[in-house]
Amino acid sequence: MALAQMNNSNSPLNPLLGTWHLRRWSIGYADSRADSCPFGDDASGMIIYSADGWMSACIAKAARPHMSSESVRTAPVDERLAAFESYFQYAGRYRLEESASGLQVVHEVTHSLNPNFLGTRQVRQVDLSEPGVLILSASDVLPGSALARHHRLIWQRACA
């Protein structure tokens, strides 16, 4: 399938179109330490790729506690911090690109819970080798260190 055909946001040939549910988010480390799961083994999440070229992704720890206030604005600071630390979200435009290592999706972030993500390009390697499964991966450096790490997010296509 040609990249131009896949990148046409109205094309049914775009393999990312639709809604995907998180099965697992793990991080591997270059120093051979055990993989970690930032939001636990039972994290939940959703990523949506729309036909008009927009995407939205969110991931949350399981069993997030309710706040003691009806409104996040009046909840105690420690409860707001816990809510922020247990949830990850961003959204924006997306496009598919070919690279030397294969198919990539580029997310151009326009909205994010973390304001530092705004305006960034989040590039993910795409693996669609298993039917109904989307694996997105990316490498970076552990903040505050020189340790390389590799994120691997496994998504299952949502059933209609």
Secondary structure, DSSP 8 states (H G I E B T S, - for coil): --HHHHHSTT-TT-TT-EEEEEEEEEEEETT----B-TT-TT-EEEEEE-TTSEEEEEEE-TT----SSSSGGGS-HHHHHHHHHTEEEEEEEEEEEEETTEEEEEEEEEEESSGGGTT-EEEEEEE--STTEEEEEEEEE-TTS--EEEEEEEEEE---
